[in-house]
């Protein structure tokens, strides 16, 4: 829930700066919707290039109308360099 890996946290600092300063590991949350495989893989590449520890990824089913959710999860499991720790179901009004 921090707005994305490259989202700024101040006028001069990004998430990366905060993670490094606090020596935090990262959990990548993938919003399951059209484009999620590309977005997750690009984020994973950026995390690796930054040298931070990424513990895992979690699929967050934010679009109940998304087609082929299971296939996208399977692709992410094959292509991301960290394990999947679970899936969060779509919950309207949550």
N, C-alpha and C positions, 0 to 999 in steps of 0.2 A: 503493500500500500504506500509506496513512496513516489509513485508517478512515473516510474521508468528509470532505467539505468543512466541515461544521459540528461535527465531532468535536473535543472539547477535547484540548489537549496538556498542560494543567496545570489547576490549580484556577481560574485566572483568564485563561488564554489559549486561543484557538481556532486552528485551522489558518490562518485568515486573518491572524492576528497574526504567525505564524511566516513566512508567505509574504511579507508586507509588510516585516518586519524584515530578511529575507535577500534581498529584491528578486528573488524566484524566479518564473519563469513556471510555469504550471500545465499538466499533462497530465491530462485527465479520462478516467478509466478507467471504462467502463460495463459493469457485470456483466450479461451478457445472460441475463435471466430475466423472468418475469412482472412487469410494472410498470416495466421498465427505461426505456421511452420517457418516462414521466412523471418518473421520478427524474432522468434525465439532463437533461431540459429544465428542471426546477426548479433543479438544480445549476448549469446554464449561466446561468440568470437571476441566481442569487445571485453567481456569479463576475463577471458583467457589472456588476451593481449595486455590487460591491465595488471595481471599477476595477482589478482585477488582470489580467495578461495570461494568456490561456489559449491555448496554442499549437495544441492539437489534442485529439481524443478517440480512444480505442482501445476496440474492442469485445472484451470478455473473455468467452468462451463458458464460463460456469461451470455451466450446467445442460444436460446433453446431451439431456434430454427436452423442452427448450423447443420448442414448435411455432412455426413461421413466423420462424425466426431471420433468414433473408435479408430478409424483409419488414420486420422491425423495424430491421435495419441500414439498409435503404433509407429508412425513415421518419426515422431519426436523421440520415442524410446530408442529407436535405432540410430538416430542422427545426433542427438545431444550427448555431450561427453560426460554428463553426470546422471545419476539415477533419478527416476521418478519416485517421489515419495507419496503420491496420491493424486486423487481427483476430487475437486469440490463440485457438487451438483448445482445446477441452476435452481435458485430459490427465489421466486418472485417476491418482491417487497423486502428482501433481506438487506 
